[in-house]
């Protein structure tokens, strides 16, 4: 990922997209490139969109290969990401440390 701020920038862009409007990584890249330093490349944006397309996050919905439409609202996605981070932290701290 080009920077820690890329995910937040992508979520900001998606919040401005009309419901059910389709877009691809290039569309998002044009919008986030000026706001993120260092500037991300298309691969970085595609990685974020693939993450957001995971069913547990639902931030975007894949329409076809690397083409998406909006999914859940950014606030919902952020809540889901925070919960996922908490679970990963707990599993890492409690279970995996003892096993490996």
C-alpha positions as CSV (number, residue, x, y, z in Angstrom):
1,X,0.0,0.0,0.0
2,X,1.4,3.4,-1.0
3,X,0.5,5.0,2.4
4,X,-1.4,4.5,5.5
5,X,-3.9,7.1,4.3
6,X,-4.9,5.3,1.0
7,X,-7.7,3.3,2.5
8,X,-9.2,6.4,4.1
9,X,-8.8,8.3,0.9
10,X,-10.5,5.6,-1.1
11,X,-13.4,5.5,1.4
12,X,-13.8,9.2,1.1
13,X,-14.0,8.9,-2.7
14,X,-16.5,6.1,-2.5
15,X,-18.7,8.2,-0.2
16,X,-19.1,10.7,-3.1
17,X,-20.0,8.0,-5.7
18,X,-23.7,7.8,-6.6
19,X,-25.4,4.6,-5.5
20,X,-25.1,1.8,-8.0
21,X,-22.7,3.8,-10.2
22,X,-19.9,1.5,-11.6
23,X,-16.3,2.4,-11.4
24,X,-12.9,0.8,-11.6
25,X,-9.5,1.4,-10.0
26,X,-8.5,4.0,-12.6
27,X,-11.5,6.1,-11.7
28,X,-10.6,5.9,-8.0
29,X,-6.9,6.5,-8.6
30,X,-7.6,9.8,-10.4
31,X,-9.5,11.0,-7.4
32,X,-7.1,9.8,-4.6
33,X,-3.7,10.5,-6.3
34,X,-3.6,14.2,-5.4
35,X,-4.7,13.5,-1.8
36,X,-2.2,10.7,-0.9
37,X,1.6,11.1,-0.5
38,X,3.4,9.3,-1.8
39,X,1.0,9.0,-4.8
40,X,-0.4,5.5,-5.1
41,X,-0.3,3.5,-8.3
42,X,-3.1,1.5,-9.9
43,X,-2.0,-1.7,-8.1
44,X,-2.3,0.0,-4.7
45,X,-5.8,1.1,-5.5
46,X,-6.8,-2.3,-6.9
47,X,-5.6,-3.9,-3.7
48,X,-7.7,-1.6,-1.6
49,X,-10.8,-2.2,-3.8
50,X,-10.3,-6.0,-3.5
51,X,-10.1,-5.7,0.3
52,X,-13.3,-3.6,0.3
53,X,-15.0,-6.2,-1.9
54,X,-14.6,-8.9,0.7
55,X,-18.0,-10.0,1.9
56,X,-17.1,-9.3,5.5
57,X,-16.5,-5.7,4.6
58,X,-18.9,-5.1,1.8
59,X,-17.5,-1.6,0.9
60,X,-17.8,-2.3,-2.8
61,X,-19.5,-5.0,-4.8
62,X,-17.6,-6.6,-7.7
63,X,-19.6,-6.2,-10.9
64,X,-17.0,-7.9,-13.2
65,X,-13.3,-8.1,-13.3
66,X,-12.0,-5.1,-11.5
67,X,-15.2,-3.1,-12.0
68,X,-17.2,-2.3,-8.9
69,X,-20.3,-0.5,-7.6
70,X,-20.7,1.0,-4.2
71,X,-21.6,-1.2,-1.3
72,X,-22.1,-0.4,2.4
73,X,-21.6,3.2,3.7
74,X,-18.1,4.2,4.7
75,X,-19.2,4.4,8.4
76,X,-20.3,0.8,8.3
77,X,-17.1,-0.4,6.6
78,X,-15.0,1.4,9.1
79,X,-16.9,-0.3,12.0
80,X,-16.3,-3.6,10.3
81,X,-12.6,-2.9,9.8
82,X,-12.2,-2.0,13.5
83,X,-14.0,-5.1,14.6
84,X,-11.8,-7.2,12.3
85,X,-8.7,-5.5,13.7
86,X,-9.8,-6.3,17.2
87,X,-10.4,-10.0,16.4
88,X,-7.0,-10.3,14.7
89,X,-5.3,-8.6,17.6
90,X,-7.0,-10.9,20.1
91,X,-6.2,-14.0,18.1
92,X,-2.6,-13.0,17.5
93,X,-2.1,-12.1,21.2
94,X,-3.8,-15.1,22.8
95,X,-3.9,-18.1,20.4
96,X,-1.2,-17.9,17.9
97,X,1.5,-16.9,20.4
98,X,0.9,-20.0,22.4
99,X,0.8,-22.3,19.4
100,X,3.9,-21.2,17.5
